Amino acid sequence: MSVVLPTYGRNEYVERAIESVLDQTYENIELYIVDDGSPTPVSETLAGMDFDRLEAVTFVRHHENRGANVARNSGIRAATGKYIAFLDDDDWWVETKISRQVSAFERAGPETGVVYTGVRKEAPTGTTVTRPTAEGNVVKELLTGKTFGQFSSVMVDTDVISTAGLPDERFPAWQDREWFFRLAQHCEFAAVSDPLTHRQTDLPDSITKKFEQKRDVAYPLFVAKHRSLAEEHGFYYTQTFLASMRRSLARSAARAGRYREARKFFVLAFLANPLHRPVHAHLVASLGGKWTYETAGLVRRSLDHVRSLLR
């Protein structure tokens, strides 16, 4: 199987990500490190690393920064494994992650094309854990805003990629979510609920930029591309799709400290579907701006932590 790891100027993180690949209990791994135009070539930065535990390691270098999805696609095109797993350079894996996903594929039927894992997210506001349960045909779950992890948590059968297409290079954000929409139309998903993927999210220099990219480019492009899919499933799924997308945009605005815009998009999410319950608590919390929203978030994270301890 193949691992595709895109990276750009993250020397302080990329070695940790690669070490988590080297530590995998699954033995037959080929690693493709795609250097998306880093100022210092990553092959030089990693010259002292020992890759002997891998079946093979290949460095692919872009001479200029072209974006994460372009880098992933370069890795996908080069990969030769039946399955491909993705690892962002600031994330890392538990050592059994690959073996458990491959085992899940082997237990599943031929209709399964994606296996995804639970995720432990470490952000400036604290740590959260998601444990997925949705399996099978997950199109309706995607339309209603269900989370299926990120690139670092999925493994994909290359036959499905040939059918669904590569990640869309036009998206500056929500690249993983958009790809999952297309993959789900051609295969079923299987879940490994344990948090085998660790993510470090919202690095301080990227929060505001990510919101603006979502608002100005990713959101309108996403709706234009997938609204017809929602409409195929009827009025409820169309409006819930819009509500879930606006809720995601509003939460990104809040993380960027743009509370007025966050409130605006929470209201628009509510208007799209007043019955979409995930919007309600966020909308109420946003009414008082930063103080009420951050206080509500602290309470929610504390409750989530207690629930995780009780499981």
N, C-alpha and C positions, 0 to 999 in steps of 0.2 A: 504494500500500500504506500501511498505518497503523502507527504506533508508539504504544504505550500506556506511559506512564511515571508510575507512582504515586509520590508523595513525601510525607514528613511530617517537618518540622523538620530537614532535612539540607542546610542551606544550604551547608555546607562541601564537599559532594560533588555536589549536583545540577547545578551548572554544568558540571562535567567530563562528567557523563553526557550532558547536552544537547549540548555541543560535539561529542561523538562521533557524535551523530545528525546534526548540521549538517555534519560532515566526510564523511559517506557519499558514495561515488561514485554510488550510485543516486539518481536525480533526483526521482522522483515520490513524495515522502514527505509524509504529513500526520501531525503530531505532536499527541497528546493528553496534556497534562500534568494529572494528576489530583491536586489538592492535598487530602490527607486531613485537613483541619482544622488545618494548621500555624498556630502562634501568630501569625506574620506571613504574610499571604497570599503564596503563591509568585509570583503575578503581579506583586506589588510588588517582591519580592526580585530578580526577573529583568527588571525594567523596562528595564534598559540593554542587554539582549541583542539582537543583530540576527538575526531569524529569516527574513530574505529568501531564504536558500538553500532553504527548505522550500516545498512546495506550499501548506501551510497549517499554522497552529498554533492550538490551541484549549485554553483553560484551563477545567478543570472543578473546582469547589471544593465540598468537603463542609464544612459549618459545624461539624462535630465529628469527632473521630478515630473512624473506624469499622472500620479494619483494612485490610491490604494487598489481600486478595481482593475486598473491597467496592469499593475504589478501582479495581482492575483491571476489575472488571465494569462500573463506570460508564464506563470508557474503551472497553471492548468494545461496549457498547450505543450509544455515540456514534460509533464508528468507521464509516467507509464503504468502506474498502479491501477488496479481495478477500483479501488476506493481512494478518495482524496479527502484529507482533513486539512483544515486551515488554522493557522495560529498567528494572531497579530503580535507585533514585536513587544508590546507591553503587557501581554497576557502570559499565562503559563498553565500547565496541566498537572493533575495528579498522575502518578506513574502507571496506573491501570487504565487510563482513559481510552487509549487506542485499542487495547485488547478487549475491553468490554464493549466497545462499539462494533468491532469486527464480529465478536460473538453474537451481538444482537442482530447483525445482518445475517449471520449463518442460521440463526433460529427463525428469522422472518421468511416470508414468502417472496417470490420474485417481484411482486408489486411494490415492495419497500425499496425506496431509493435514497432516503435520508434517515440517519440516526443522529439524534441530538441529546445532549446531556444537561443535567442541572448546572447552575452557574453560581459561583460565589463572587459577588461584586464588592470591590473595595473602593470607596469614594471618599472625598473629603468630609462628607456628612456621616459616614459610618459604613458598616458592612451589611449587606443583604444577601439572602440565599433564595434562589428560585429552584423548585423541584418540579419539572414538567410531568404532565400526565397525558396530554392530548396525543393520540396516536391514530393511525389509519388515514382516511381522507380528512385533511385538516383545513380545507379551503374555507369553510364557514367559520372556523375558529380564527383564522387569519383575518377574515373580514370583520370580525367583532373585536379585534384588538388583542387577541391572545398572543403571549410572548413565546417565541420559539428559540430564544437564545440569540447568539451572534455568530459570526463566522468562526470564531475560535471554539465554539461548542458543537459544530456540526461535522459529520462525515457524509460524503455524497458518493453514490455510485456513478462512475464516469459515463455509463450508458444513459443515465438520466440527463446529465449535462449535455450530451450530444443532442438530446431531444428538446430540452427546455431552453438551451442557450447559455452562454456565459453571463456572469454578472455584468450589469449595464454600466458602462464606463461614464455615462453622463451624470450619474448621481454622486454628489459630493457628500451625502449623508443618507442614512437609511438604505445603504447599499445591500446589506444582508437581508433586511426585511423585504425589499423589492424582489430579490432573487427567490426568496422562499415562496412568494406568491406564485412565481412561474413554476418552480419545482413542484409545488403542491398540485398543480394542474396536470402533472404527468406521472406522479407516483404517490405512494403513501409514506407517512413518517412513522418512525418508531422512537421511543424515548428510553433513555437511561436516567432515572430520576435523581441519582446521587450527584452532588455538585463536584464534578470532576474537572471543571474548567474554572480557573481563577482569572478575573478581569480587574484591571485597574482603570477606572473610568474618570472622565471629566478632569483631565490634567489641567491645571490652572490657566495655561496659555491658550486653551482651545475652546472653552465653554461658550463665550460670546460668539466666536466665529462659527461654531457648529449651529447655534440657533439661527443666525442670519442665513447660513447656507440652506438650512431646512426650510425656513420661511420663504426665501426668494427663489430657490431652485427646486429642491427635493419635493416639497409639498405639492406645488402645482403640477410638477411632472408626474409624481406618483398618482395623483387623482386622475390626471388625463389618461394615464396608461392603464389603470386598473378599475376605473369606475364601471366600465362595461361589464367586467366580471361580476361586480357587486349587483349590477342591474339584472343579470341573468338569474340571480337568486331572489329577486323581488324587492319591494319597497323597503321592508324592514332592514335587510342586509345592506342596501344602498345607503340608507340614512345612518346605520350603525357604523358602516365603513367610514363615512365622513366624520362622524362623531369621534371615532377612535383615532383617526389621523389628526384631527384638531386637538384632541386631548394630548396626544404625544407632542405636538408642536407647542402647546401651552406649557407643558411640563419642562420642555427645553428652554422656553422663555424664562420661566421661574428660576431654573438653575443658573441662567445668565444674569439674574438680578433684574430682569425686565418685567416687573410685576404688573404694570399696566397692560402690556401686551399679553401677558399670561392670562390675566382676567378676561381680556377681549376674546381670546381663543377658547377659554373654558366656556364662556357664554355662547360662542358660536357652536361649540360641541354640544352643549345642552339644547340649543335650538334645532340642531340636526336630528337629535333623538333624545327627547326629555326622559325617556325610559332607560337610557344607557347608564346603569348604576355606577360604573367606575368614574364617571364625570362628577357625580354629585358632591362627594367629600372635597375634591380638589376645588370645585367651583366655590363652595362655601368658604373654604380656607383662604382662597385668593381675594375675597372681598375686602379684607383689611390690609392687603399688601404684604410686605415682607414679614412683619411681626407675626400675623396670624398664620401665614403660610408656612413659615419656618417652624413655628411652635407645633402646628398640626403635623408637620413632617417628623419632628422629633418624637412626638407621641406615637405616630404610626410605626416608626422604626423600632421603638422600644417594644411595642406589642409584637411586631414581627420577630424580634429577637427572642422574646419569651416563648412564642409559639414554636420557634425552631428548637429551643431547648427541651420542650415538652414532647417533641416527636421521637 
